[in-house]
Amino acid sequence: MSQHPQGPGDPHDPRYGHHSPYGDGPTPAPLSAGEEQGWGVAIHLGGIFVSWLVPLVVWLVFRERSRMIDDHGKEALNWQITLFIAYVIGGILTVVLIGFVVILAAWLCALIFGIIAAVAAYQRRPYRYPFNIRFIK
């Protein structure tokens, strides 16, 4: 006698076929224009307050559902990485006191360009941060 009874619905039944245990699942629905606006704004404004975490999470979750979110997410994430580098350099240069100026300048750029980018996302337009090092393409 077999260890596994075979019948319809039994995964060991040769008629059952092979399916992934995770399922193929349906493809995610594209985001609506309003959802793109909201998440696009969140990507940029979230970066102002929480650094790279918000752009990374939103980009990873929605990049396959919206070309706009994919574009804005990569841009915002690259900007946050660039800012992190500026903050580290500023932190090192605080030894010679110029670092405070570098940190203040980086913070002001983060605030001003983040707001400009959020407005562009709300208007569903592309945006490129100036001085941005593009690590993620």
C-alpha positions as CSV (number, residue, x, y, z in Angstrom):
1,M,0.0,0.0,0.0
2,S,1.2,3.5,-0.9
3,Q,2.2,6.0,1.8
4,H,0.3,8.7,0.0
5,P,-3.2,8.1,-1.2
6,Q,-3.6,9.5,-4.6
7,G,-6.7,11.2,-5.8
8,P,-7.9,14.6,-7.1
9,G,-6.4,17.4,-5.1
10,D,-3.6,15.3,-3.7
11,P,-0.3,16.9,-4.4
12,H,1.3,13.5,-4.9
13,D,-1.2,12.6,-7.6
14,P,0.6,12.6,-11.0
15,R,-2.5,14.2,-12.5
16,Y,-2.3,17.1,-10.0
17,G,0.7,18.7,-11.8
18,H,3.5,20.7,-10.3
19,H,2.8,24.0,-8.7
20,S,5.0,26.3,-6.7
21,P,4.2,26.2,-3.0
22,Y,4.1,30.0,-3.2
23,G,1.7,30.0,-6.2
24,D,2.2,31.9,-9.4
25,G,-0.3,34.5,-8.2
26,P,-1.8,37.2,-10.3
27,T,0.3,40.1,-11.5
28,P,-0.2,43.2,-9.4
29,A,-2.6,45.9,-10.8
30,P,-1.0,49.1,-11.9
31,L,-1.3,52.1,-9.6
32,S,-3.9,54.7,-10.4
33,A,-2.9,58.3,-11.2
34,G,-3.9,59.4,-7.7
35,E,-1.9,56.5,-6.0
36,E,1.1,57.4,-8.1
37,Q,0.8,61.0,-6.9
38,G,0.5,60.1,-3.3
39,W,3.3,57.5,-3.2
40,G,5.5,59.8,-5.3
41,V,5.1,62.6,-2.8
42,A,5.6,60.2,0.1
43,I,8.9,59.0,-1.5
44,H,10.4,62.5,-1.5
45,L,8.9,64.0,1.7
46,G,9.6,60.7,3.6
47,G,13.2,61.0,2.6
48,I,13.4,64.5,4.2
49,F,12.2,63.1,7.6
50,V,13.4,59.5,7.6
51,S,16.3,59.5,5.2
52,W,16.7,56.5,2.9
53,L,14.1,54.2,4.6
54,V,10.9,55.6,3.1
55,P,12.2,55.8,-0.5
56,L,13.6,52.3,-0.3
57,V,10.4,50.7,1.1
58,V,8.0,52.5,-1.3
59,W,10.3,51.8,-4.3
60,L,10.6,48.1,-3.5
61,V,6.8,47.7,-2.9
62,F,5.5,49.7,-5.9
63,R,8.3,49.7,-8.5
64,E,6.7,46.9,-10.6
65,R,3.3,48.6,-10.5
66,S,4.3,52.0,-11.8
67,R,7.0,53.3,-14.0
68,M,6.7,56.7,-12.3
69,I,7.2,55.3,-8.9
70,D,10.1,53.2,-10.2
71,D,11.8,56.4,-11.6
72,H,11.0,58.6,-8.6
73,G,12.0,55.9,-6.1
74,K,15.4,55.3,-7.7
75,E,16.1,59.0,-7.9
76,A,15.1,59.7,-4.3
77,L,17.1,56.7,-3.0
78,N,20.2,57.8,-4.9
79,W,19.7,61.3,-3.5
80,Q,19.5,59.9,0.1
81,I,22.7,57.9,-0.5
82,T,24.4,61.0,-1.8
83,L,23.2,63.0,1.2
84,F,24.5,60.3,3.6
85,I,27.9,60.6,2.0
86,A,27.7,64.4,2.4
87,Y,26.7,64.0,6.1
88,V,29.6,61.6,6.7
89,I,32.1,64.0,5.0
90,G,30.6,66.9,7.0
91,G,30.9,64.8,10.2
92,I,34.6,64.1,9.5
93,L,35.3,67.8,8.7
94,T,33.8,69.0,11.9
95,V,37.3,68.5,13.3
96,V,38.3,71.6,11.3
97,L,35.0,73.3,11.9
98,I,34.0,73.5,8.1
99,G,32.0,70.3,8.6
100,F,29.2,72.2,10.3
101,V,28.8,74.3,7.1
102,V,28.8,71.1,5.0
103,I,26.1,69.4,7.2
104,L,24.0,72.6,7.1
105,A,24.3,72.9,3.4
106,A,23.4,69.2,2.9
107,W,20.4,69.6,5.2
108,L,19.1,72.7,3.3
109,C,19.6,70.9,0.0
110,A,17.7,67.9,1.3
111,L,14.8,70.1,2.4
112,I,14.6,72.4,-0.7
113,F,15.2,69.8,-3.4
114,G,12.9,67.3,-1.5
115,I,10.0,69.7,-1.6
116,I,10.7,70.5,-5.3
117,A,10.8,66.8,-6.1
118,A,7.5,66.2,-4.1
119,V,5.8,68.9,-6.2
120,A,7.1,67.3,-9.4
121,A,5.8,63.9,-8.3
122,Y,2.4,65.4,-7.4
123,Q,2.3,66.9,-10.9
124,R,3.3,63.5,-12.2
125,R,6.5,64.9,-13.9
126,P,9.9,63.4,-13.8
127,Y,12.5,65.0,-11.5
128,R,16.3,64.8,-11.3
129,Y,18.1,66.0,-8.1
130,P,21.1,68.2,-8.9
131,F,24.4,66.9,-7.5
132,N,22.9,63.3,-7.4
133,I,25.2,60.3,-7.7
134,R,23.3,57.6,-9.4
135,F,24.2,54.4,-7.7
136,I,20.9,52.6,-8.7
137,K,20.0,52.8,-12.3
